Amino acid sequence: MKIALAQLNYHIGNFDSNTAKIIDTLNTARQNGADLVVFAELCISGYPARDFLEFREFIGLCEQSAQKIAAACTDVACIIGIPTPNKKKSKGGKDLHNSAYFIADGEVKYVVNKALLPNYDVFDEYRYFEPETEFTCVDYKGHRIALTICEDLWNTIENPLYISRPMDVLIEQKPDVMINIAASPFAYNHDEERIAILSDNAKRYNLPLFYVNQVGAQTEIIFDGGSLVFDNKGEMVDEMPYFKEVLNYYNLNDDAIITPEQPVTLMRQRQTDIEQIHQGLLLGIRDYFYKSGFKQAILGLSGGIDSAVVCALAAEALGAQNVMAVLLPSKYSTGHSITDAEDLVRNLGCKSELVEIKSITDAFETALQPQFEGLPFNIAEENLQARSRAVVLMAMCNKFGYILLNTSNKSEAAVGYGTLYGDMCGGISVLGDVYKTQVYQLANYINRNGEIIPQNSIVKPPSAELRPDQKDSDSLPDYDTLDTILMEYVENRLSSAEIIALGYDEATVRRVLKLVNTAEHKRYQTPPILRVSPKAFGMGRRMPIVGKYLS
């Protein structure tokens, strides 16, 4: 049997596009002699469709798309992911299943429903889907296929809701191959974990395994592809490219030997975290604009490292001609802020404008003079500058149809070092899941083949430049210390006592964690953050604003 794995980029709710892409891929695979084409989890609807799934019309459109695809499957079979009505709904049960259709001869031959529904981090499948409790293999062209959906094969621990995992039931039916369709989000440490778990399953059940992931970004969630094929000993046969749409072919012989039809180049050395973050952010920016129907980005370019990295990424993702960098100097901006920003614009070839904000902030201060009279300069005046910049940027968005890129990093977002309705505004946050120390690494990676980001932007002490001679270090611990504490708290969920036990200064730890917890109200009002780590701010980290707990 010749199996084609289709690693594609879907668009949530865009049934015409998703259906046409699937049918075009089927036609290509048929012409190349494929017997079976495998698509990803919930490819019809896009993943995660969230509360679109609560609309009956949405579910009906999914079924209509599936029937169009079935009509194209007269001499080739396919597996597609689709939400389907729960026809055995009991009191308190969910309306839907997360399903896979096995389609052949123009009709749906088998329906396989997902059992182990993830409900952690960015996942919320128990909100919508009913878990399956009965499992049956698929028979096709002399092969018995154990077909599972994502977590059903990933979960290596017994789920308390079930006596057995799906594969423990399916293996009793003597399958000769496993196929798993997935929507597995990207995180920079996830590829190796994914390979290890799937390899262990191939060995555990002594079966070859075909695993198909999707690729593309859905607002903040990025899917990296990296579909995999293993033999029955758990040895990797192929690792499909990351962050790219690909259609690959494999011959599965009766003795369970898999022969790829295309040249296979297995990765001998894993990509570094920064290489993966770079690719993920490019895809996240590109898809956010394309899927939202926009083409042009705007950002405030300060001459600092954060805005420089965002500008460089946007130029690479969208084309420099589609990026507008606005220089917004205040009376506290240094001369090198302008020259560093101008050097970057020249290196990238993007568009730029310069708008002085001194007169704008002076006007605000004059208007507020009766209320502020006799009071010392403080954060109020500092924030007027940040908010003046936001007013200019948003005005240009409205006038010219730009989308504003937020340039704050994860370290700043964590401790609330940013101005609401100022530098924290935007349509999408590019670096909100990238710590400051990683931003420096990312800048050096962008410069790997020659200077793009000016060296002065990388080496000068970071500053918001909202008061004379201001430095980030005036308000925060050094970023090396801050970021390691934040990672232990945010990613690893350690308590203050556990972090202190690692050797960190107690006062610093308690101060940092208090800043994180008290800044929650700011993070609720930030743009969506492109997720590249195992634990990003946003839908995968849900904290109360008024909670008293200070770990």
C-alpha positions in Angstrom: 0.0 0.0 0.0 1.3 3.4 -1.0 0.6 6.0 1.8 0.9 9.7 1.3 1.3 12.0 4.3 -0.1 15.5 3.7 1.4 18.1 6.1 -0.7 21.1 5.3 -1.6 24.6 6.6 -5.3 25.0 7.4 -7.4 28.1 8.2 -10.0 27.9 11.0 -13.5 28.2 9.5 -12.3 28.7 6.0 -14.1 25.7 4.5 -13.7 26.6 0.9 -9.9 27.0 1.3 -9.4 23.9 3.4 -11.6 21.7 1.2 -10.0 22.9 -2.0 -6.5 22.3 -0.5 -7.4 18.8 0.6 -9.0 17.9 -2.8 -6.1 19.3 -4.7 -3.7 17.3 -2.6 -5.8 14.2 -3.2 -5.6 14.7 -6.9 -1.9 15.1 -6.8 -1.5 12.0 -4.6 -3.7 10.0 -7.0 -1.7 11.0 -10.0 1.4 9.7 -8.1 -0.2 6.4 -7.4 -1.1 6.8 -3.7 -3.7 4.4 -2.2 -4.2 6.3 0.9 -3.7 10.0 1.8 -3.5 11.0 5.4 -4.5 14.5 6.6 -4.2 16.1 10.1 -6.5 16.3 13.1 -9.6 18.5 12.6 -8.2 19.6 9.2 -11.7 20.4 7.9 -12.6 22.9 10.6 -9.0 24.1 11.5 -7.6 23.7 15.0 -8.5 25.0 17.5 -11.9 26.2 16.4 -12.9 27.0 20.0 -16.5 28.2 20.3 -17.1 28.1 16.6 -17.8 24.4 17.5 -20.9 25.5 19.4 -22.7 26.7 16.2 -24.7 24.0 14.5 -24.2 25.7 11.2 -20.4 25.4 11.6 -20.7 21.6 12.3 -23.0 21.3 9.3 -20.5 23.1 7.0 -17.8 20.6 8.2 -20.0 17.7 7.1 -20.7 19.4 3.8 -17.0 19.8 3.2 -16.4 16.1 4.1 -19.0 15.0 1.5 -17.3 17.1 -1.2 -14.0 15.4 -0.3 -15.7 12.0 -0.3 -16.9 12.6 -3.8 -13.2 13.1 -4.9 -12.2 9.8 -3.3 -13.5 7.3 -5.8 -10.1 5.7 -6.6 -8.0 6.8 -3.7 -8.8 6.7 0.1 -8.1 9.4 2.7 -8.2 10.1 6.4 -9.5 13.5 7.5 -10.0 15.1 10.9 -13.5 16.5 11.5 -15.8 17.4 14.4 -18.9 15.2 14.4 -22.2 15.2 16.3 -22.3 12.8 19.4 -25.2 10.6 18.3 -25.2 8.7 21.6 -25.3 11.8 23.8 -26.3 11.0 27.4 -27.4 13.5 30.1 -24.5 15.8 30.8 -22.5 14.6 27.7 -20.9 16.8 25.1 -22.5 17.4 21.7 -19.5 16.5 19.6 -16.7 14.0 19.0 -13.2 14.9 17.8 -13.3 12.4 14.9 -11.4 11.0 12.0 -13.2 9.9 8.8 -11.8 7.0 6.8 -13.1 7.7 3.3 -13.0 5.3 0.3 -15.1 4.5 -2.8 -16.8 7.9 -2.4 -18.1 7.4 1.1 -17.2 7.4 4.8 -16.3 3.8 5.6 -15.2 4.3 9.2 -15.6 6.9 11.9 -12.9 6.9 14.7 -13.4 9.2 17.7 -10.8 10.6 20.0 -10.7 9.2 23.6 -8.0 11.0 25.5 -8.9 14.7 25.3 -6.2 17.1 26.4 -7.3 19.7 28.8 -4.0 21.4 29.8 -2.0 24.4 28.7 -3.5 25.7 25.4 -5.8 22.6 25.1 -9.5 22.7 26.1 -11.0 19.7 24.4 -13.3 18.6 27.2 -15.2 21.8 26.8 -16.4 20.6 23.4 -15.9 16.9 22.9 -17.2 13.6 24.3 -14.4 11.0 24.9 -14.7 7.7 23.0 -14.7 4.4 24.9 -15.0 1.9 22.0 -12.2 1.3 19.5 -12.1 -0.6 16.2 -9.4 -1.1 13.6 -9.8 0.0 9.9 -9.4 -2.6 7.2 -8.1 -1.4 3.8 -6.3 -3.1 0.9 -5.3 -6.1 3.0 -4.0 -4.0 5.8 -5.5 -3.6 9.3 -4.9 0.0 10.5 -5.0 1.1 14.1 -6.1 4.7 13.6 -5.8 7.1 16.5 -6.0 10.9 17.0 -3.1 12.8 18.6 -3.3 12.3 22.4 -4.6 8.8 22.1 -1.1 7.7 21.1 0.8 10.4 22.9 -0.5 9.7 26.4 1.9 7.2 27.9 0.2 7.2 31.3 -3.0 5.3 32.0 -5.9 7.8 31.9 -8.1 7.4 35.0 -11.2 7.5 32.9 -10.4 4.3 31.1 -9.2 0.8 31.9 -6.9 0.9 28.9 -5.5 3.3 26.4 -7.0 3.0 22.9 -3.9 1.2 21.5 -4.1 -1.4 24.2 -7.5 -2.3 22.9 -6.7 -2.0 19.2 -3.6 -4.2 19.5 -5.8 -7.1 20.5 -7.4 -6.8 17.0 -4.0 -7.6 15.4 -3.3 -4.4 13.4 -0.3 -4.3 11.1 0.2 -0.6 11.1 -0.6 2.5 13.2 -1.7 5.9 11.8 -2.0 8.9 14.1 -3.4 12.2 13.0 -2.5 15.2 15.1 -2.6 18.9 15.9 0.5 19.2 18.0 1.5 22.8 18.7 5.1 24.1 18.5 7.4 24.8 21.4 11.1 25.0 21.0 11.7 21.9 23.2 8.9 19.8 21.7 10.4 18.1 18.7 12.6 15.8 20.7 9.8 14.9 23.2 7.5 14.1 20.2 10.1 11.8 18.6 10.8 10.0 21.8 7.1 9.3 22.7 6.2 8.2 19.2 9.3 6.0 18.9 8.4 4.3 22.2 4.9 3.6 21.0 6.2 2.0 17.8 8.5 -0.3 19.9 5.8 -0.9 22.6 3.3 -2.2 20.0 5.9 -3.6 17.6 4.2 -1.8 14.7 5.2 0.7 12.1 3.8 4.2 12.7 2.8 7.0 10.4 2.2 10.3 12.3 0.8 13.4 10.5 1.0 16.9 12.1 -0.3 20.1 10.6 1.7 23.2 10.0 0.8 26.9 10.2 -0.2 29.5 12.8 -3.7 30.0 14.2 -3.4 33.4 16.0 -1.0 32.7 18.9 -0.7 28.9 18.4 1.9 27.7 15.9 2.0 24.2 14.4 5.5 23.1 13.2 4.7 20.0 11.1 7.6 17.6 11.6 5.5 14.6 10.7 7.2 11.3 11.4 7.4 7.7 10.2 8.8 4.9 12.3 9.4 1.2 11.7 8.2 -1.5 14.1 11.4 -1.3 16.2 10.9 2.4 16.8 13.6 3.5 14.4 12.9 6.7 12.5 12.3 6.1 8.8 11.6 9.8 8.0 11.2 13.2 9.6 9.3 15.6 7.4 10.4 19.2 7.2 9.4 21.7 9.9 7.4 24.9 9.3 6.6 23.8 5.6 3.8 22.3 3.7 4.9 18.9 2.3 3.4 15.8 0.6 5.5 12.7 1.0 5.0 9.1 -0.1 5.8 5.8 1.5 5.4 2.2 0.4 4.2 -0.1 3.1 5.0 -3.7 2.3 3.1 -6.8 3.5 6.0 -7.5 5.9 5.6 -4.0 7.5 8.7 -2.6 5.8 8.4 1.0 4.9 10.2 2.4 1.8 10.1 6.2 1.3 9.7 7.3 -2.3 11.6 10.6 -1.8 15.1 11.1 -0.6 15.3 11.1 3.2 17.6 13.3 5.1 17.2 12.6 8.8 18.4 15.4 11.1 21.6 14.3 12.7 21.8 17.4 14.8 18.7 19.0 16.2 18.1 22.6 15.5 18.9 25.0 18.4 16.2 26.6 20.4 16.9 29.9 18.8 16.8 28.5 15.3 13.4 27.0 16.0 12.1 30.2 17.6 13.2 32.2 14.6 11.3 29.9 12.2 8.3 29.8 14.4 8.0 33.5 14.8 8.4 34.0 11.0 5.5 31.6 10.4 3.4 33.2 13.2 3.8 36.7 11.7 3.2 35.5 8.2 0.0 33.5 9.0 -1.4 36.1 11.3 -1.4 38.7 8.5 -2.3 36.3 5.6 -5.2 34.7 7.5 -6.5 38.1 8.8 -6.4 39.5 5.3 -3.8 42.2 6.0 -0.4 42.7 4.3 1.3 45.7 6.0 2.8 46.0 9.4 3.8 49.0 11.4 5.9 49.3 14.6 7.6 51.9 16.7 11.4 51.6 16.2 13.4 52.9 19.2 16.9 51.9 18.3 16.8 49.2 21.0 17.1 45.5 20.5 13.5 44.5 20.9 12.0 46.7 18.2 15.0 46.0 16.0 14.4 42.2 16.2 10.7 42.6 15.6 11.4 44.8 12.6 13.9 42.4 11.1 11.5 39.4 11.6 8.6 41.3 10.1 10.7 42.3 7.0 11.7 38.7 6.5 8.2 37.3 7.0 6.2 39.9 5.1 8.8 41.6 2.8 10.6 44.8 3.7 8.3 46.8 1.4 5.3 45.8 3.7 6.9 47.1 6.9 6.7 50.7 8.2 9.1 51.6 11.0 8.2 54.8 12.8 10.9 56.6 14.8 9.3 58.4 17.7 11.9 60.2 19.7 11.1 62.1 22.9 13.1 64.8 24.7 14.9 62.0 26.6 15.8 59.9 23.5 19.6 59.7 22.9 21.2 60.5 19.5 22.2 56.9 19.0 18.5 55.8 19.3 17.9 57.6 16.0 21.1 56.6 14.3 20.7 52.9 15.3 17.1 52.9 14.1 18.1 54.5 10.8 20.9 52.0 10.3 18.5 49.2 10.7 16.0 50.7 8.2 18.8 51.1 5.7 20.0 47.5 6.3 16.5 46.1 5.8 15.2 48.4 3.1 11.9 48.9 4.9 9.8 52.1 4.9 10.2 54.6 7.7 8.9 57.8 9.1 10.1 60.1 12.0 7.5 61.7 14.2 8.7 63.8 17.2 6.5 63.3 20.2 7.9 66.1 22.4 5.1 68.5 21.3 2.5 65.8 21.9 3.6 65.0 25.4 4.1 68.7 26.2 0.5 69.3 25.2 -0.7 66.5 27.6 1.4 67.8 30.4 0.1 71.3 29.9 -3.5 70.1 29.9 -2.8 68.2 33.1 -0.8 71.0 34.7 -3.6 72.1 37.1 -4.0 68.6 38.3 -0.3 67.8 38.6 0.9 71.2 39.9 3.4 70.9 42.7 3.9 67.1 42.2 7.2 65.6 41.3 7.9 64.0 37.8 7.2 60.3 38.1 5.7 57.4 36.2 2.7 59.4 35.1 4.9 61.6 32.9 6.9 58.7 31.7 3.7 56.9 30.6 2.4 59.9 28.8 5.4 59.5 26.4 4.7 55.8 25.8 1.0 56.5 25.2 1.8 59.4 22.9 3.7 57.0 20.7 0.8 54.6 20.7 -1.6 57.3 19.6 0.6 58.1 16.7 1.0 54.5 15.7 -2.6 53.7 16.0 -3.5 56.8 14.0 -1.3 55.6 11.2 -2.9 52.1 11.4 -6.3 53.7 10.9 -5.2 55.9 8.1 -3.2 53.5 6.1 -4.5 50.0 7.0 -1.4 48.8 9.0 -1.5 46.2 11.8 0.6 47.3 14.8 3.3 44.8 15.9 3.9 44.8 19.7 7.6 44.7 20.6 7.6 43.9 24.3 9.5 40.8 25.4 8.5 38.1 27.8 10.7 39.4 30.6 8.9 42.8 30.5 5.5 41.2 30.2 6.2 38.9 33.2 7.1 41.7 35.6 4.8 44.4 34.2 7.6 46.6 32.8 5.5 48.2 30.2 2.8 50.9 29.8 -0.8 49.8 29.2 -2.3 51.6 26.2 1.3 52.5 25.3 4.1 50.1 24.4 1.9 47.2 25.3 -0.6 47.8 22.6 -0.7 46.1 19.2 -2.4 43.5 17.0 0.0 40.7 17.7 2.9 40.3 20.2 5.9 39.0 18.4 8.3 38.6 21.3 5.9 38.2 24.2 7.1 34.6 24.7 10.8 35.3 24.2 12.8 36.3 27.3 15.2 39.2 27.0 18.3 37.0 27.1 16.8 35.0 24.2 16.1 38.3 22.3 19.9 38.9 22.3 20.5 35.4 21.0 17.9 35.9 18.3 19.5 39.2 17.3 22.9 37.5 16.9 21.2 34.7 14.9 19.6 37.2 12.6 23.1 38.6 12.1 24.6 35.2 11.4 25.5 36.0 7.8 26.3 39.7 8.2 25.1 42.7 10.2 21.4 43.4 9.9 20.7 44.6 13.4 23.2 47.3 14.3 25.8 46.1 16.8 25.1 49.1 19.0 21.5 48.1 19.4 22.8 44.7 20.8 25.6 45.9 23.1 24.2 49.1 24.6 22.4 48.9 28.0 18.7 48.5 27.5 16.6 51.6 28.3 13.0 52.7 27.9 14.3 56.3 27.6 11.4 57.8 29.5 13.5 59.9 31.9 17.1 61.2 31.8 19.8 58.4 31.8 17.2 55.7 32.4 18.3 52.1 32.3 16.3 48.9 32.7 18.7 47.9 35.5 17.4 50.8 37.6 14.1 49.0 38.0 14.9 45.3 37.4 17.5 42.7 38.3 20.0 42.0 35.5 18.3 40.0 32.8 20.5 36.9 33.2 19.2 36.6 36.8 15.7 37.8 36.1 15.1 35.4 33.2 16.3 32.3 35.1 14.0 33.1 38.0 11.1 33.7 35.7 11.7 30.5 33.8 11.7 28.5 37.1 8.4 30.2 38.1 6.5 30.5 34.8 7.7 27.4 32.8 8.6 25.1 35.7 6.0 26.3 38.2 8.4 26.2 41.2 7.5 28.1 44.4 9.6 30.9 45.8 11.0 28.5 48.4 12.0 26.0 45.7 13.7 28.7 43.6 15.5 30.1 46.6 16.8 26.6 47.4 18.4 26.6 44.0 20.7 29.4 45.2 19.0 32.6 44.3 18.9 35.6 46.6 15.7 35.4 48.7 14.8 39.1 48.5 15.3 39.1 44.7 13.1 36.0 44.2 10.3 37.3 46.3 10.4 40.7 44.6 10.3 39.1 41.1 7.5 36.8 41.9 5.4 39.6 43.5 5.9 41.6 40.3 4.8 38.7 38.2 1.6 38.1 40.2 0.6 41.8 40.5 1.1 42.4 36.8 -1.6 40.0 35.8 -4.1 42.7 35.0 -1.7 44.1 32.4 -1.3 40.8 30.6 -5.1 40.4 30.4 -5.0 43.6 28.2 -2.1 42.7 25.9 -2.4 41.5 22.3 -2.2 37.7 21.5 1.3 36.4 22.0 3.0 34.1 19.5 3.6 30.9 21.5 7.1 29.4 21.1 7.8 28.1 24.6 6.2 25.3 26.7 4.4 27.9 28.8 3.4 31.2 27.3 1.3 34.0 28.7 -2.1 33.9 27.3 -4.6 31.0 26.8 -2.1 28.5 28.2 -1.5 30.3 31.5 -4.7 31.3 33.2 -4.3 33.2 36.5 -6.8 35.3 38.5 -6.2 39.1 38.5 -7.4 39.6 42.1 -5.8 36.5 43.6 -3.8 37.0 46.8 -1.5 34.0 46.4 2.2 35.1 46.2 4.2 31.9 45.8 
